[in-house]
Each structure stands twice: as C-alpha cells, then as structure tokens.
Amino acid sequence: MDEIQGMIQEIVFRNEVNGYTVLEILEDKQETTLVGYFPFVNMGETIKAAGQWVEHQDYGRQFKMEAYQVITPATINGIERYLASGLIPGIGPATAKKLVEKFGLDTLDIIQYNPQKLLEIPGIGDKKLEKIHNAFMEQTELKDIMLFLEGYKISPAYAVRIYKTYGANTINIIRENPYNLAEDVFGIGFKTADKIALSAGIAMDSEYRIASGTRYMLSQHHQRGHTYVPQDILVESSAELLGLPIESVENILIKLFIDKRIVLEEMDGTKVVYSIAFHKAEMGTVRRLLSLCNYPIDKNTINTEEEITKVEDYEGIKLADNQRQAVLEAAKNGVLVITGGPGTGKTTTIKTILKLFERMSLDVSLCAPTGRAAKRMQEATGKEAKTIHRLLEYGYGEKDEEMFFQKNEDTPLETDVLIVDEASMIDVLLMNNLLKAIVEGTRLILVGDVDQLPSVGPGCVLKDIIDSNMIKVVRLNEIFRQAQESMIVVNAHRINKGEIPVLNCKDKDFFFMKEEKNEDILERIKELCIERLPKYSGYSFVEGIQVLSPMKKGICGVYNLNAELQKALNPPHLSKSQREFRDGFFREGDKVMQIKNNYKMKWQSILDEDYEGEGVFNGDMGIITRIDNEEQYVEVLYDADRLVKYEPKDLDELELSYAVTVHKSQGSEFPVLVMPTIGGPPMLLTRNLLYTALTRAKEMVVLIGKEKYIYSMVNNNYITKRYSGLKYKLLRMGKGE
C-alpha cells in the first residue's frame, strides 16, 4: 500500500450524504488528485493518506484512499488557508490573514486554549469570539470522533452516518453499548456492531449482545416479508448467530417481552414473536377493517340496479355479470375487495362505480401505492388519483428527519368513498396507516390482482383479507372479447393456471426469441432496443420500451443490463456531460428512476413557468436532461414536464432504469416489454413472477432465452411462505373470539 502526504489545495467534489470526496493536494510542489471518503477534511489541512494509484478512464492518474489521518497545519500559509476555507463561521479570508499575522504558528492553539486573546483582533467582539471558539471546538471534536471510529476499522462512509445519528455523544454512546449502532444507524448491522463490541471487551454472553442479536434476527425476518416469526425458529437462528446456547436466548426473549420491546403470542398452538411495530399494525388493520365492514352504511333511496343501467347506457358499455355484482356490492358494503387478472375489466368496473357514486352525490377519492400506479388510475378514470402517501399527507415534523402521516384518526380523510388500486402492493404498515385515516361510514374499495407478487414490505395484506372470508370479495374472471385477442392477456391467464403459454402466434403481440447463451441474450436485447423494436413498434426506448429482468446480478441481471444498455443507447459523447457515481456514470440522456419517496424535492413545469410543486416518488422514471459539473447539479425531466434539480446529496435516490427488476415494475405499465428468460434460483424464478412481468405490458412482450426456463417458471408455483397473522386475527376477531 502506498502513502502520500500533502496540503489540501481544493475540494473538487463532496457528496454531503456519505462524504465521498475528490480533492487536490500539494505534495512536493506537485498537485495530486485523491478520491475516497473524506467526510470532514477542509482546504488548508495537511493529510497523510494510504491507498493505491489507479488510472481513471476520463480523469487520468488518481490516488484512491483507503485510510487517512489529518495532520494539524504546521506552516503560516497552511494555517491561513485552513481558517480561510469557510470552515469556521466568523473567519473569512480577511480575518484569517489578521490572525496569522498577529499570532503566527500559535494561531490554532490560541483559538482552542486561549480564545480571549482573539479580542485583540479588530472586528472580533465577545459574541464573535464565542462563535469562533465553539465552531473550532466542534471541528476538533469531529476529528476526535473520526479517529475513535477509525480505531474500530469503521470506514469513513459509515463514520459519517454514525456521527449524523449521535453527534457529540458518539463516543459515549458507542462505549456504553455498541449494539445501539445496529438499531440506530442504517447500513450498520449486528455483525459490524458485534465486532466493535467484542474488541471493546464486551462479553460474549452480555445481555446487550444477546438482546441485540435476537432483535437483529427478528428484523432479518421482517426484511424477508414476515410480520412475525415462530419462536423456536427465532431462538435457534439467534443462538447460531451468537454462538451461544439456546437457553441464553430464551431467557433474554422473556426479558425483552417484559420490557415491552417485543410481543410474544400463541397462534394456532405455535408460539410466535412480533416486533412492536408489526404487532400494532396487524391489530390496527384488523380492528379498523372489521369496524368499517360492520358499520351500517346509509341506504340511498335510489334504485341501484336502474342507476347502473343508466350509467351503462350513458357510457355505451355492457357490464359482465360479475362486474355488475361488484358495482352493486360497492354501493351496499362498507369494505369491498375487487380482484381479477388482466383483461377482466377492473378499470371499467372502477369507472362505473365512480359514475354511480356521482349520481348518488357521494364524494369519491382515488389512490394507489405508487406514483406510476396513481398516474395510470387518473388517466383511466379522468379523476385525480394520488399516491397513498400523498393522500395521507406524509410530511416532515419539527425535525427534518421526522416524517409522519398528517392524516390519521385525529385528522381523518374527508371523503365518502375511497377506492384503492393495485392493493396487492400494500404492506401491513401502510395499510394500518391508511385505515387510521378512514372514518366509520366511509366505503373502502380495494382493487387488485391477488395473483401478482406480494408487497415488498412485510405481510400479504390483500391475500389475507380475501382468504379470511370476513370481507366481501368479488372476483372478476371473465376475459373480454377485445382482451381475448391479445396473446399477452391470454398467456398471462394460461401461466396463472399453470398452463404453458402460446409462443410466437402469428400477427400477435407476444414473441419468443430462442438464444442459448446469456451473452447472446444480452446482444439480442441490445439489438432489439437499438433498432428493431423502435422501427417495429414506433416507440423509442425512452418513451415506451422497457427491459425487465428477474434478478439483479449476472450477465442478464439489472446491474449489467443497465451498464450495457447505457453504452449502447446513450454512449459517451463530447456534447454530453457525465458524472461519476457509485461504480458507473450518470450521463445526459440517461433513463433513470427515483428509488425512494421524496416529498420535499421541488419541481418546475417546463410547459407552464408559473406552475411548480414538491414531491418525486419511488418508481418515477425520467430522463437526465442536464449535468452541470461546475454548479454541481443534475436535472431530470419526469413525464415530459416536471423538471427536478438534484444536488449531489440527492443522487443516492437515482438509479439507471434502462432495465429494472420485475419487483420494481409493479404498479407500472409499459407499451413494449423485453425480458430475458434465464436460469437462476428456483425461489426467484416462479410462476407469479413471470405472471406479474407479463401483466406490466400493454401492447407487446418479447421474451428472449431458453424455452425450458419459461416452462420451469410456469411449473414452479413456489410461493415463499410469509408468516403473517392478519388472516388469523381477522377470523378470530371477526367471529368474536
């Protein structure tokens, strides 16, 4: 490993979120570029860095830092540059010059140990002196914390997160109980905290350690979609993780229960363990669903059958029997579930329900779990539809980090009817928060395809509600004539029944291209996206063609597909600015996706300069229109109208989206869909994953790969077991037990 040392001349770039920095140092009168995680260094400081030399394809030779330490400036020039960098509020270039002229090499010692002498400098009074001294001490404290964390081999990137979580108390909190890190700091799991704790001398059988390890294992089960875990499974997995006897974990489990940090319950003779949040969410969901379901609905004097017929005549439609039944049940039930696959008329049913309720003078609100699903709902109905988060007014509290739903039991939604589309995507936490905001007497209509992939978050809410038989359910199962002409719809239903799809039916919308090797599949995907599909379909890759993949890794996984499609569809060019990010680049013209809800992100309409707003949501897809490396921002255009400016700290919320996973595509709809059919883990390549993928396509599907993988997915009806108590609790409480 090489070492270099020099004074920081310029900070070229810094990601304020994780501390990733590009800086220039002066080493033996020669400027050198360093890259790495330098969260708290400043101009004028001298650093010693260990790492290795690398050759960057665009920026040439650089030193990639793996470890570093800050050396206090030891020259007059270094001290002046350090103080003039803007690091200390109250000291600018002019004041920095006065200080070093007066105190010379003793300047920093005087600020730290004898700050009263600063009053000798013209322009510095008591208030300014206090401000300068406090800021300087904060920087000193920061460096002490970084040095402390470095002693435990915590990377600078994680050190930033830890410091932002605990601030000045970082060292005390970690010394008292390092296992706090696993619960409080995103990205630091139990294993990292455990290494720190054991190196700090905490015993293997410490209560802190066992409690933290057990709660960590419980959280791992939540991440796999479970709302609870059987007690014996949790105890065994925790004991194995900790390297301790089962009895040690069982004893701490009881203590965690007594301290009200977990919930222990018995379900059908099995002892189970919940975290507090998920137990509350399940109980709340059950109580509110049953309350809404059992509350007497106001009987309208109109003849519902006649009104439905009038809507049919006005709209020029004829409802199928089960569609008509769904509309009738919507009028007389407090809670209704409408489920069905593609082509079964869910949208027509929703529109008819809307028209009926308008004739009944009822106020109707529409929502969906994602921005793209809400947009589709709005386009289909002609009525405003919001994301559930926006409907519930998810926002920030007094502290920017605190976010909560402003619509709840105290400030409920003001509507007579709430229709929720894509309900299969809703996890138990979100459902509980939605139900909190609905007052008794409001009709709730949940619409979704129960055969699609379950929610990303814990629980299988829609399936549990349907399977409980405690809520009225109408199944739409008739495929309409126009939908029968689409092989996408026909094959989706065949796959859902476990039947082999019809491949390459002439003059239809479903195609299969045979390729044996993954490398050839990749090349065929690139060829289709660059030339053949745009010519054949009339859609560009930006506007309508989307690649989906069952997995993230591998030649045909999302990561590699994005890198390869970016090269093919949007290669480097002198006219296009680009920005290095993570292990690749963002480039002007790139197709990107927002990967988390950001309610504070501002946007500006390019069609109407006076129209602006806030909010960019998980799943929104856009195009990078500008990268300004001088002013340090990236502009993304969404929906051909909303222009969003991303600062460096916001870029973690963006990903390339030339290809996305099937899970990420839920709630979206694409005119043309391309997907590789490749080998992979059986638990991933399942029937309902293939079914979900096909239901995202509107006009054309192209599968590329081996037929045997299509057949194996159809035959693989493996559905990962999700431990969820919602159905059990609905049955018990619904029957008054």
N, C-alpha and C positions, 0 to 999 in steps of 0.2 A: 504493500500500500504506500502511495506517495504522500508527501506532505508539502504544503506551501504556506507562506505567511506574508501578509501584506495589509495595507490600509485600504478600507473601502472607499472608493472614489465615487461610485454611482450605484444606486439601486435601480436596475433597468425595469424589473417587474417583480411584483409580490402579490401572491394570492392571499388576501386577508383572512380567508377561512382556514386554510391549512398551513400557511406560512411558506409555501413553495416560492422560491426567490431566484431571480437571476441578477447577479451583481458583478461589478467590475472592481478588482483590487489592483493596487500598485505594488508590484513585487520586484525589487531591484531595478527600479525605473522602467519596468515593463508592465503594461496592463494585461491582466488575465481575467477571463470570464469564468465565474463559478456558478454552478447550479445545484440546487438542493433545498432542503427545508431549513431556512434561516429565519425563524419567526420574529425575532426581536433584535436583530442587528441594525445598525444605523451608520450613515455616512460618517467618516472620520474615525470610526473604531478600527482597531487592528485585530485581525482574526488569524488563528492558526487552524488550518483545515487538513483532514486526512481523507484520502479518496483515490480516485484514479482518473487518468486522462481519457477522454472519449472524443470521437470525431463526429460532430453533428452534420447531417447532410446539407443543412442550409447555413448554419452559423459557424462552421469550422471547429477548430480545436477548443475544447472546454474542459474544465476540471469538475468532475462530478463528486460532490462532497458526501461522505458517509458519516463523519463525525467532525465536530469543530469546537473551539473554545475562543472566547473573546478575551483579548489582552488589552488592558487599560491603555489608552493613548499615552505615549511617552515623549511626544515632541510637541512644541508650541503649535506647529501647524496642525498636527493631528487633533489636539485638544480643541483648537478653534473650529476646525471642520466638524468635529463631533458635536459641539454645542450649537453651531450654526445650522445644523441639519433640520431643525424644527422638532427635534426630539423632546426638548424641554420647553413647555409653554412659558412665555415671558422672555425667552432668549432667542433673538434672531441674529442675523449676521453682524449687525452693528454692536449689539450688546456683547456678543461672543468676542468680538475684537477688543472691546474695552476691558473685558475680564482678563484675557490672556496678557494684554499689555500691562495690567495692574499686578496680576498675581503669578503670571508665568506658569511654570510647571506645577505649581501648588494649587492651581485653579480648582481642580476636581476635589482635592482634599478639603479645600475651604468650603466649597458648596456642601459637602457631606458633613464635615465635622465642626466647622466654624462659620456657619452661614451668616452670622451677624455682620461679618466684615463686608458682605455684599452691599451693605448700606453706604459704603464708601464710593460706590459707582453711581454717577449721576443718572437719575431716571429710575433707580431702584428704591422703592419705599418698603414699608413693613408688609403690605399686602402682596406686593410682587415678590418680595423675598420669600414669604411663606409658600407661595405658588411654585417658585423655582425649586425650593428645597424639597417640598413634597413630591414634585414630579421626578426629581433626581433620585430620591429615595425609592420611589416606585420602580424606576428602571433598575436600580441596584437590587431590589427585591426580586424583580423578574429574573435577573441573571442568576441569583442565588437559587431560585426555584428550578430554572433550566439545568443548572449544574447538579442539583439534587436529583432530578429525574434522570439525567444522563447517567448518574451513578447506578441506576437500576436498568440501564440499557433501554430506556424508553426513547423511541425516535422523536425527533423534533416535531414531526407532524402530530403525533399523539400528545406530545407535551403541550402544544397549543390548545388542544381540546380540553386537557386536564386543567390548564390554567384558566381558560374561559369559564369552566364549570365552578372552580373553587376559589379563584382569585388569590388574595393574600393569604388565605388559610390553607393553601395547597399542602404545604409541608406538614402542618399539624394534623390535617385530616388523614393523609396517607400514613403517617406514622402511627396514628391511633388505630386505624382499621383500613388497610389497603384494599380490602374487599369492597369498600364503597365504590371503587373505580368501576367494577363490573356492572354495578347497577346504575351509576350516575353518568358515566361517560360513554357516549355512542362509539362503537368500534373497539372498545377495550373489553374483552370478555373475561370470564372467570380465570382462564388459563394464564393470561398475562398478569392479572391481579395476584394470582396464586404464586407466580414466580417472584414477584416483588415481596409478597408477604413472607414466603419461606426464606428468602435471602435476608429479610429484616429480622428473622429469628422467631416468627410466629409458629407455634407448634402445629404439627400435622393434625392433631385431634382438637384444635381450638374450636370453640363454639362458633366463633366468627367464620372460620373456614368451612365448617360443615354446613352452617346455615346458608352461606353464600353459594357454595357448590350445589346445594339442593335447590335453591331458588333459581340458579343458573340452568340446571337441568329442566326445571319446570318451564322456564322461558323458552328453552330449545323446543319443547313440545308445542308451545304456543306458536312458534315460528313455523312449525310443520302443519299448522291449521287446526290443532286441537284446542278446545276450550278447557279441558281438564285432562288428567292422566290417571290411570289406575294406580293406587298407592304402591302396590308391590313392584310395578314397573319403575316408578319414580325412585323408590328406595334402592332397588338393585342398580339402576343406572348411576345414581348419585354415589353409592358406595364404591362402584367400579372407578368412577372419575376420581374420587378422593383417595382411593387406595386404603379404605378403612372397612371395618366390619359393618354389616347391615344394621346391627343393633345401635351403633353410633348415630346413624342417620335417623332411625326410627325415634330415638329419644329427642333429637333436635326437631323432628317433624311435629311432635306433640308440643314442644315449646313454641314453635312458630305459630301453631294453631292458637295456643293460649294467648300469645302476644298479638293475635288478630292480624297476622301477616300472610296467612293462607286460610283456606276453608277446607275442612275435611267433611266428607259427606258419604252416605251409602246410597248406591244406585243399583237397583235390581240385585241386591246381595253382594255387590262389589264395592269395596272402599275406594273412593276417588279423592283426588286433590285438585283444588282450584286455586289460582291466584285471586286476590280480592276483586280486581277489576272485572275479570271474566265471569265470576260468580254473580256479581251485581248486574252485569249486562244481561246474562241469561234470565235471571229472576225478573229484572225490569221488563225485558222483552215479553216474557210470558204474561206477567200481570197486565201489561198495557194492551197486548193483543186480545186477551180474554175480556178485558174491560170494554174495549171498543166493539168487540164482537157481540157482547151481551147487552150493550146499551140500546134501549129502544130507539129505532130510527123513526123520525117524523114521517107519517104516512101522507103522501101527497094525494090530493083529490083527483088528479088527472088519471086517465086510463093509460097505463104504461104501454100496454100492447098496441093501442091505437097510435100513441105518440111515436113508437118505434116504427110503425108502418109509415107514418108521415115523414119521418127522417129518411127512411129508405126511398120513398117517392121523390123527396126533395134532392137527395144526393144521387139518385139514379143507380141504386145498388139493391142487391137482394142478399140478405144475410143468410148464412147456413144455420141449421137448427141450433148447433152449439154456440154459434156467435150470438144468436138471438137470446139464448139462455143466459149467456154471460152478461148481456146488457140488462136483462130483467133482474138477475141476481145483484148486479151493481146497484140497482135502484132500491132494493129492499134489505141489503145486508150492510152491517157496519164494517166488516172486513171481507174482502173477496180476493182470491188468487185466480188469475187467468194464466194458464200455461199452455205452450204449444211450440212446435218447431217451425222452421222456415216455410213460408207459403201457406200457412194455416189461417192467415187473416187477423193477426194480433193488432196490426195498425188500424185496419178498417174497424175492428171492434172498439178500439180506444176512441177513434173519431166519432163513432156512433154514440158511445157513452157520453162524450163531450156534448154533442148536439142535444141529446136527451136532457142532460142536466141543465143546459142553457134554457131549454123550453120549460124546465121546472124552476127557473130563476135561482139556480144554485151556483155559488162561486166555486170554480174548479182550479186547482193548481197542479202543475205537471213538474216532475223531476226525474232525474236518473243519477246513477252513481258517478259517471264520468262526464267531462265536458263534451266529448265527441258523441256520447250516447244522448246527452241532453240536446245537442245541436240537431241530431237526426230526428229526435222526437218533435222538436219545434218545426223542422222543415216538413215533417209528415202531417202534422196537425194544423199548422198555421197559427198556433198559440204558443206564447212564451213558455219555455221549459228551462229550468235551472238545474245545476248540479245540487245534490243533496246538501253539500257543504255550504253552497251559496244560499240555498233556501233557508237553511238554519242559521245563516249569518255567522259563519265561522270566522272569528277575528282575533285580534290581539288584545290582551288585557293591559294593565298598567305597565307591566314589564313586557318588552317586545318578545321575550321568549315564551310568555304565557299565552296559549291560544285556547279558545273555548267557544262553544256554541251559544250565541246570544238568544236564540230561540229555544225555549225549554218549558218546563211545567209552569214557571212563573211568568214567562212572556211567550205564550204559545202562538202557533201559526193561526192566522185569521183566514180560514177557508172552510167551505162546506164539504169539499171533496178533494182528496189528494190521490193522484194517480202516479205510481212509481214504475218506470220501465226498467228493463234489464235487472230485475230484482235478484237474479241468481248471483250477481256480483257483490251483493251487500253482506258484509260480515256482521257478527253479533254486536260488536261495539257500535258500529254505525247505526244498525237497526235500533238499538236501545236509545241512542240519542235522537233519532228521528221520531220514535214513538213518544218520547218525553214531551215533544212539542205539539202533539196532536191531542186536542181536547175531545172528551166523550161527546158523541153525537156527530162527529166528523166521519164521513165514509173514507175508508182506506182501500185502495185497489192496487194490488201488487201484480205486475205483469212481467213474465219472464219465461225463459226456456230452461226448465229444471234439468235437462239432459246435458247442458253445457258444463264446462269446467266450473268447479266451485269457486267461491270468493278467494282472493289472495290472502285476506286476513282470516283469523280463526272462525270456525263454525261452518255449518252448511244450512244457513237460515231458511232459504226457500224450500229446500228438500225436506227439512224437519217439519216445517209448517204444513206442507202437503201431506207428509206421511203420518202426521199426528191425527188426521181426520177430525180435528177440532175446529177447523176454519173451512168455510165454504170454498170449494175449488171447482172451477170449470176448465175442462181440457179441450183445447181446440185441436182436432185431429183430422179434419178434412182438408186435403190439399186441393186448392182451387185450380180450375182448368188452366188458367194462364200460367200458374206456377208449375203445373204438371209438364209444361213444355220446356221447362228449364231442367237440364240434367244436374245442375248444381243442387236444386231443391230435391229432385228425385234421389240423387245419390246420397245426399245428407240423410234423408229418411231411411234409405237402404242401410247405410252404415249404422245408424242408430238402432236398427232392428237386428244388427249382426249379419247383414247380407253384403255380399261383395258388390262394390259399385260397378256400374257400366262404364268402361273406359273407351274413349275415342268414338263416341256415337257421331256419325257424320252430320255436319252442319249444325252442331250444337255448341254448348258453352262450357264443356268440361273436357279437358285434354290430358293425356298422359304421354310423357316422353321417356322412353327407356334409355337409361345410362347405367353402366355397371360400376364405374369408379367415381368416388367422391370428387376427384379432381375434374373429371369430365362433367359431372353435375354442375360444379361451380362455373365452368366455362360456358355451359349451355345457359345457365341463369343469366350470366353477363351478356351473352349474345341476344337473348330474348329481351332483356331490359334496354339494351342499347339500340337495337334495330327492329327486330321482328314484331314485338308487341306494340310499340308506338305506331308502326305502319299498319298493322292489322286492326288494332282497336281504336286508334285515333287518340289514345291517351298518352300523355308524357309520363315519365317516371315521377315527376314532381306532382302531377295533378291526379293520377288515378291508378298507377301500377304500384303494388306493394308486395314485397317479399316477406314471407313468414318462415320461421324455422322452429322445429320442435325444441331445439336446445340452444345454449349459448356458446358452447365450446366445440372445437373440431373444425375441419375444413369448411363444412356447410353449416356451422353454427353462426349465431348472430354476430359475434365479435369479428370473425374473419370475413363473413359476408359483407359487413359494413366497410371494412378496410378495403376489400377488393372492389366493391361496387363504387366506393368513393373514387378510387383510382380510375375506374372505367368510365363512370358517368360524369365525374367532376374532377378531372386531373389538374395538377398544378399548372399555373399559367402566370406570366408576368403581370397580367391585368387583374389577377385575383389575389387579394391579401389572404393570409392564413395565419393561424395562431396555434402554437404547440399546446397540447392539452392532454393530460394523462399520458398514455403511451402512443398518442397519434396527433392528429391535427383537426381543427375546425377550419373550414375554407369557405370563402364566399361562394354561394350557390349550393352549399350542402343542405341536405334534407335532415332535419333534426326533430327531436321530441323532448318536450318538457316532462320530467320524470317525477315531479312532486307538485303538490298544490302550493301556489304562492299567491296569497291574497293581497299582498302589498305591492306586487310588481305592477308598475304603471305601463299603460299602453296608449298609443296615439293613433287615431284613424288617419289613414292616408287619403281616404276618399272625402272626408269632411274634417278640415283642420280644427274646427271647434268642438269636435267630438273626441273625448278621451275617457279613460276609465282605469280600473285596477283589477288585477286577477289574471293569472295564467295557470292552467290546471294540468294535472297529471294526465298524460295521453295526448295533449295538444301537439299537433305536428305543424311545422313551419319550415321556412327557408331562410338561411343566413343571407341577408342582402348586403351587409357591410361589416367589415372588420377594420377597426381603426386602432392600430398598434401604437400610435402616438398618444391618443387620448385614452387608450385602454378601455375600449368597449366593443361589444358585438351586437349587431342589430338583427333581429329575427322577425320575419313577417308571417303572421298567422292569418289564415282564412282570407288571404289576398287583401287584407285591410288593416288589421291590428299590428302596429309596429312596436316592438318591445326592445328596449336597450338593456343589455346585460353588462353589468360591471364585472370585473374579474372574480369577485367573491360569489357571484351568482352562477358562474359557469358549471359548477358541480351539478346544477339542476338540468343540464342539457346532455343529450346523447345523440349520436348519429342514428338516423332511423330509415336508412335505405332498407334495412332488414330489422324486424322486431320479432320477439317470441310470440307464440300463439297466446300465451297468458296476457302479454302486454296489449294484444289486439282486441281483447274483449271490450265490448261497448262500441267498437268501431265498425265501419263498413267501407269496403274498397271496391271500386268498379272491377279491377283486374287483380287477381291474387296468384302469386307464384310460390310454390313450396317444394323443397326437396323432400323426397321420401328415402330416408337413410336409416341405417341401423343405429341402435342406441339402447339405453337401459329400458327394460320392459315396463318398469313402473312409470316411465315417462311417455313411451310411445303407446298410447292407449286409444281405445275406440272414441272416448269422448273428447280427447284432444284433437283427433282428426275431424270429428263431427263439428267441434267448435270452430276449427280453422275454416271449414267449408262454409259455415253459416256467416262468416265475415265477408264473403264475396257476393257481389251484386250482379255482375254481368259475365264474368269469365274466371275459370280456375284452370291453372296449369300445374300439374304435379310432375316432378322430374326425378327419376331414380329407378329403383327396382320394384317390380310388381309385388314381390314377396313381402316387402315391408308394408305395403298397403294392406295386403291380406292379413299379415300378422297383427297390425293395428286394429283392424276390424274384429279379428278373433280375440283380441286382448281386451276383455271387458273388465280389466282390473281397475277398481276404484279404490284409491288409497283410503284406508279406514280412518275416519276422523272421529275422535272422541268428542262428542257434543251432547249436552244434556237437554237441549231445547225441546226435542220431541218428547222425551221422558217427562219433563216438567209440565209441558202443555197437557199431556194426557192425565197426569196426576192432579194438577190444579183444575183442569177443565172438568174433571169428574168429581171435584170437591174433596179429593183425598188429602 
